[in-house]
Amino acid sequence: MKKFRISILAAVIAVLAAATVASATATTKIAFTGKYTGQASTKVDGNVVDISATGTGSGTLMGATKLSGAGTGDSSQQPCVPFGGTGKLVGAKSTTISYKVISGASGCGDEGGHVFSLKGYLTVTKATGKLARAKGKLKFTGVYDRDDGTFSVKFTGTLTK
């Protein structure tokens, strides 16, 4: 009878330990959306386009947010210029998202090369504050007007932490 009780006790302990580990590794999904507008500049040297952007907007769990980014594009590929780079979203109470634009992002220009439709994905490389340890991939779409230097962009996707 003692062996049976010890076996049941060991089984209960094992189940509780497994449940504790499972709850510690559970992921939380966060639907993220953000909309940003601002100023961007492009400087062309041969076929290399240096890109920089700053703006403001709002994002999930971030509140009012500042956007900054920098990267490069390849203007030899027309009408859709592939580009990449890195950036950061800085929100309220030290909530930040650092990101990297994933290969395949592009800006497709109109016939005159004045207005570009932006699309692509970015991966979150680091997050802090309310989004601490969040990871994931976000889709972005937007417009860049080369004549006046303005842009607007929307991020959507699901982050996990």
Number of C-alpha atoms within 10 A of each C-alpha: 6 7 8 9 10 11 12 12 12 12 12 12 12 12 12 12 11 12 11 11 11 11 9 9 9 10 12 11 13 17 13 15 17 21 19 21 21 18 18 21 19 17 12 13 9 9 11 15 20 17 18 18 19 20 20 19 20 21 21 17 18 23 15 16 21 21 21 18 19 19 17 19 22 18 18 13 12 12 16 19 20 22 23 20 19 19 21 21 25 23 24 15 11 14 18 23 24 19 23 20 23 17 13 13 22 22 23 20 20 12 9 7 14 13 20 21 18 23 19 20 22 23 18 21 17 17 21 16 16 16 20 14 15 21 20 17 20 23 18 20 18 18 19 24 18 17 10 12 15 18 23 20 19 20 20 18 15 16 20 15 15
